[in-house]
Amino acid sequence: QVQLVESGGGLVQAGGSLRLSCAASGAIFSINAMGWYRQAPGKQRELVARITSGGSTNCADSVKGRFTISRDNARNTVYLQMNSLKPEDTAVYYCYCNAQPPGVFTYDYWGQGTQVTVSS
């Protein structure tokens, strides 16, 4: 089983910054993509940013130029640096990874979520 533990959420004023971290642990043979999704009240969960094991990234248009995703493969950790935060970034942020535990198949795993609140 793979566990994801997130940290770094909180309350910040508009224009401020936060850095989210997510560490994967457990029986891991390899990790493919890692990333962050978010879900605001009354809205569907949406992709924020994603990074492959090789370092290729993609992110939502709404966060381009403000958010940066990075990854430390040796630590099985993914980061999301969020700058110039806006009230519309307020949401629960979920860490995600596609990992292969010992065996043949890969699975999607999710963290418990961390609240990010941006005040105007």
RAZI-V182130 format. One record per backbone hydrogen bond with DSSP energy under -1.0 kcal/mol. NH is the residue of the N-H (numbers start at 1). CO is the residue of the C=O. Records with the same first field share a line. If there is no record, write none. Layout:
NH: CO  CO
This chain:
3: 25
5: 23
7: 21
10: 115
12: 117
14: 119
15: 85
16: 13
18: 82
20: 80
21: 7
22: 78
23: 5
24: 76
25: 3
27: 1
28: 26
29: 100
30: 100
32: 98
34: 51
35: 96
36: 49
37: 94
38: 46
39: 92
43: 40
46: 38
48: 36
49: 36
50: 58
51: 34
52: 56
55: 52
58: 50
60: 48
63: 60
66: 63
67: 63
68: 81
70: 79
72: 77
77: 72
78: 22
79: 70
80: 20
81: 68
82: 18
83: 66
85: 16
89: 86
90: 87
91: 116
92: 39
93: 114
94: 37
96: 35
97: 109
98: 33
99: 107
100: 30
107: 99
109: 97
111: 95
114: 93
116: 91
117: 10
119: 12
